């Protein structure tokens, strides 16, 4: 405390700080905090820059020791990090909070995982195949193995980690391995996922595009160990005459929401090359966008709001633009990587994506069976 101009003045400190806010578009929101003295200067910033106050949009008030910022008729552009700096001659303090705009829900999904599980268990696949086959590909660390583990977790009704998932920046997938959905105990479903090595920049690093394209066509057998060079037709395990049952019926690109902006163009080009081959074969393609909890706090707190998040929609659009896949073929998903208990919202999100790829894969198998 100091004695200035005939009055006692305290160094500013916060009694209460700003709190994060979620607000629907068109509503008003108030950010407030309380300090220990009235002898202060207050400055507001947005995303690190001094707030440009607009008449009819922003109201700034200092009521005794209460600092307030009201944002009226919130729009998408009002989303961001807001900081208040409180200062006097003795010092300054600051605190920040995030304003998240909850936009109108643009996609709806079934909110009953048990109902979706029953529907998938009873689903009748094309009679020309014993199972629908899905190939997951994408960069290292995108979450391909975690997607498989999460789907198996749901149908086993317990945590499942048989498909190794890596976080070290190196691919832990060495084999072209098949993972079925369900089990002998819980009941097998006619769906199978195939995991491949992660894609990397450079011709000799990560999965070879030629290997993945040959896998799409059914030339690579289960449990094939990936080599430093692509498989050739004279390889002893090469399947020269694959049937419809050997082929992949749906290509799933797995992209991490928090890293899509940083992905090397070389990796994206590899994925586009694989997509072009799938297109020539008529194989349906879609994107599972993982790690949605890493780019949006609202979604991290409540994954059921994924389709009300402006940030998630922006990331979905970025995935769509970079890979050339329509938005209605992009599915944001959350996987089990920290949790040891099942979560209804996580289940519903990934079951909705699984249901769609099952439909499209079966349509492809039906079409091929008629040719």
Secondary structure as GFF3:
##gff-version 3
##sequence-region A 1 371
A	DSSP	beta_strand	2	4	.	.	.	ID=ss1
A	DSSP	beta_strand	7	9	.	.	.	ID=ss2
A	DSSP	beta_strand	14	16	.	.	.	ID=ss3
A	DSSP	beta_strand	21	24	.	.	.	ID=ss4
A	DSSP	beta_strand	29	35	.	.	.	ID=ss5
A	DSSP	beta_strand	41	46	.	.	.	ID=ss6
A	DSSP	beta_strand	49	50	.	.	.	ID=ss7
A	DSSP	beta_strand	58	63	.	.	.	ID=ss8
A	DSSP	beta_strand	66	71	.	.	.	ID=ss9
A	DSSP	three_ten_helix	76	78	.	.	.	ID=ss10
A	DSSP	beta_strand	80	88	.	.	.	ID=ss11
A	DSSP	beta_strand	91	102	.	.	.	ID=ss12
A	DSSP	alpha_helix	113	121	.	.	.	ID=ss13
A	DSSP	beta_strand	132	137	.	.	.	ID=ss14
A	DSSP	alpha_helix	144	156	.	.	.	ID=ss15
A	DSSP	beta_strand	175	181	.	.	.	ID=ss16
A	DSSP	beta_strand	189	195	.	.	.	ID=ss17
A	DSSP	alpha_helix	209	217	.	.	.	ID=ss18
A	DSSP	beta_strand	224	225	.	.	.	ID=ss19
A	DSSP	beta_strand	250	256	.	.	.	ID=ss20
A	DSSP	three_ten_helix	260	262	.	.	.	ID=ss21
A	DSSP	alpha_helix	265	281	.	.	.	ID=ss22
A	DSSP	beta_strand	284	290	.	.	.	ID=ss23
A	DSSP	three_ten_helix	292	294	.	.	.	ID=ss24
A	DSSP	alpha_helix	297	301	.	.	.	ID=ss25
A	DSSP	three_ten_helix	303	308	.	.	.	ID=ss26
A	DSSP	alpha_helix	310	323	.	.	.	ID=ss27
A	DSSP	three_ten_helix	327	329	.	.	.	ID=ss28
A	DSSP	beta_strand	330	332	.	.	.	ID=ss29
A	DSSP	alpha_helix	344	370	.	.	.	ID=ss30
###
